[in-house]
Amino acid sequence: MKIAVVALGKIGLPLAVQFASKGHQVVGVDVNEKIVDIVNAGNEPFPGEAHLQEKIAETVAAGTLRATTDYGDAIPGADAVVIVVPLFVNDETWEPDFGWMDSATRSLAQHLTPGTLISYETTLPVGTTRSRWKPLIEEVSGLTEGTDFHLVFSPERVLTGRVFADLRKYPKLVGGLTEAGAALATQFYEAVLDFDERPDLERGNGVWDLGSAEAAEMAKLAETTYRDVNIGLANQFGKFAAENGIDVFQVIDASNSQPYSHIHRPGIAVGGHCIPVYPRLYLWTDPDATVVRAAREANMQMPGYTVGLLEGAIGGLAGKRIAVLGASYRGRVKETAFSGVFPTVAALRSAGAEVVVHDPMYTAEELGGYGFDAYALGEPIDGAIIQADHPEYAGLSAAMLPGVEVLVDGRNMTDDDGWDGVKRIVVGQG
């Protein structure tokens, strides 16, 4: 098959490489000419994705993968077009911003030829595939969905850093606007993906047709929103436990020892491209979802709550030098999307603290690019907050943070050893 993948980001590029590794002719489209040049040279444009470099080098050398900025080169004659263009959400109004996706959809539609399967993998509000993309593609291309081309939604379900493993591990969900489109999408994904055996799944691993684009759209939103709601509940338990001298982590482990409880862990923040964002997309089409809204709002309050713990323990933050440990939204990922570092730093600065930031994955210059003053372990500080669960922080001790009076561990990374004379607080632990 000839396959076009639109947007060579941290999900799109591994997808393109996966398809090409199965022997198909893949053309990746991206507006960033620098990324295109790097890929065509057989190199990865961003570090940290397991096996990506070796697979790019192999597929480019084999002639099954190339990149371009020209939709007119990639789209005509394609058997399938897979779109992984980012969808942004307004941080104030929680409304989706379709700007980049609209532009990409218009560009592909201008060059669309009959017989193409179009699959959107970017997470979308329920109903978007049918009500937004179908009429837009038909208007621009002059072609008819279900006759001249087929349109489906098939959400990506992978985490950066382990995309290739996740592609094998989880069922590939598809939902079409017609039965014929869904059948075509099923055949396509069966031809480009491999699946691990999953005896735990009654339906078995592989491609799952959910019956409609709306069902597939909702499935992605539901699985991620569940996590946000679960974390919100854990944070609620954590606050209560801390106020009453209870170790919430023991409570959670005890609760989860039977098969009907799956409580997550409390913490300083929920970050990343998915968990903080997709509940907002769900709420855009279901504004009456009070449980979802309450959990999202509760989780957004956790950085401020954590700073409050530090402020209460240290006796005021004005003039204090406070280190925030971790800029990334999660451990071992060099990514700051919706990271808790931003509201944490803002809350500390609002309280009058001098704030410095440390992260083992970022240089001082890179941290400066975010408006942070960089901190190096061994420099004197008054207090510290662990924001990201980098494994390097598990071995922290007071000796590495000279002068520290209070440590607030927002990720339950540390233990009691090495903190003599320091007030150590774990979020959720009484």
Rosetta blueprint (number, residue, H / E / L):
1 M L
2 K E
3 I E
4 A E
5 V E
6 V E
7 A L
8 L L
9 G L
10 K L
11 I L
12 G H
13 L H
14 P H
15 L H
16 A H
17 V H
18 Q H
19 F H
20 A H
21 S H
22 K L
23 G L
24 H L
25 Q E
26 V E
27 V E
28 G E
29 V E
30 D L
31 V L
32 N L
33 E H
34 K H
35 I H
36 V H
37 D H
38 I H
39 V H
40 N H
41 A L
42 G L
43 N L
44 E L
45 P L
46 F L
47 P L
48 G L
49 E L
50 A L
51 H L
52 L H
53 Q H
54 E H
55 K H
56 I H
57 A H
58 E H
59 T H
60 V H
61 A H
62 A H
63 G L
64 T L
65 L E
66 R E
67 A E
68 T E
69 T L
70 D L
71 Y H
72 G H
73 D H
74 A H
75 I L
76 P L
77 G L
78 A L
79 D L
80 A E
81 V E
82 V E
83 I E
84 V L
85 V L
86 P L
87 L L
88 F E
89 V E
90 N L
91 D L
92 E L
93 T L
94 W L
95 E L
96 P E
97 D E
98 F L
99 G H
100 W H
101 M H
102 D H
103 S H
104 A H
105 T H
106 R H
107 S H
108 L H
109 A H
110 Q H
111 H L
112 L L
113 T L
114 P L
115 G L
116 T E
117 L E
118 I E
119 S E
120 Y E
121 E L
122 T L
123 T L
124 L L
125 P L
126 V L
127 G L
128 T H
129 T H
130 R H
131 S H
132 R H
133 W H
134 K H
135 P H
136 L H
137 I H
138 E H
139 E H
140 V H
141 S H
142 G L
143 L L
144 T L
145 E E
146 G L
147 T L
148 D L
149 F E
150 H E
151 L E
152 V E
153 F E
154 S L
155 P L
156 E L
157 R L
158 V L
159 L L
160 T L
161 G L
162 R L
163 V H
164 F H
165 A H
166 D H
167 L H
168 R H
169 K H
170 Y L
171 P L
172 K E
173 L E
174 V E
175 G E
176 G E
177 L L
178 T L
179 E H
180 A H
181 G H
182 A H
183 A H
184 L H
185 A H
186 T H
187 Q H
188 F H
189 Y H
190 E H
191 A H
192 V H
193 L L
194 D L
195 F L
196 D L
197 E L
198 R L
199 P L
200 D L
201 L L
202 E L
203 R L
204 G L
205 N L
206 G L
207 V E
208 W E
209 D E
210 L L
211 G L
212 S L
213 A H
214 E H
215 A H
216 A H
217 E H
218 M H
219 A H
220 K H
221 L H
222 A H
223 E H
224 T H
225 T H
226 Y H
227 R H
228 D H
229 V H
230 N H
231 I H
232 G H
233 L H
234 A H
235 N H
236 Q H
237 F H
238 G H
239 K H
240 F H
241 A H
242 A H
243 E H
244 N L
245 G L
246 I L
247 D E
248 V H
249 F H
250 Q H
251 V H
252 I H
253 D H
254 A H
255 S H
256 N L
257 S L
258 Q L
259 P L
260 Y L
261 S L
262 H L
263 I L
264 H L
265 R L
266 P L
267 G L
268 I L
269 A L
270 V L
271 G L
272 G L
273 H L
274 C L
275 I L
276 P L
277 V L
278 Y H
279 P H
280 R H
281 L H
282 Y H
283 L H
284 W H
285 T H
286 D L
287 P L
288 D L
289 A L
290 T H
291 V H
292 V H
293 R H
294 A H
295 A H
296 R H
297 E H
298 A H
299 N H
300 M H
301 Q L
302 M H
303 P H
304 G H
305 Y H
306 T H
307 V H
308 G H
309 L H
310 L H
311 E H
312 G H
313 A H
314 I H
315 G L
316 G L
317 L L
318 A L
319 G L
320 K L
321 R E
322 I E
323 A E
324 V E
325 L E
326 G L
327 A L
328 S L
329 Y L
330 R L
331 G L
332 R L
333 V L
334 K L
335 E L
336 T L
337 A L
338 F L
339 S L
340 G L
341 V H
342 F H
343 P H
344 T H
345 V H
346 A H
347 A H
348 L H
349 R H
350 S H
351 A L
352 G L
353 A L
354 E E
355 V E
356 V E
357 V E
358 H E
359 D L
360 P L
361 M L
362 Y L
363 T L
364 A H
365 E H
366 E H
367 L H
368 G H
369 G H
370 Y L
371 G L
372 F L
373 D L
374 A E
375 Y L
376 A L
377 L L
378 G L
379 E L
380 P L
381 I L
382 D L
383 G E
384 A E
385 I E
386 I E
387 Q L
388 A L
389 D L
390 H L
391 P H
392 E H
393 Y H
394 A H
395 G H
396 L L
397 S L
398 A H
399 A H
400 M H
401 L L
402 P L
403 G L
404 V L
405 E L
406 V E
407 L E
408 V E
409 D E
410 G L
411 R L
412 N L
413 M L
414 T L
415 D L
416 D L
417 D L
418 G L
419 W L
420 D L
421 G L
422 V L
423 K E
424 R E
425 I E
426 V E
427 V L
428 G L
429 Q E
430 G L
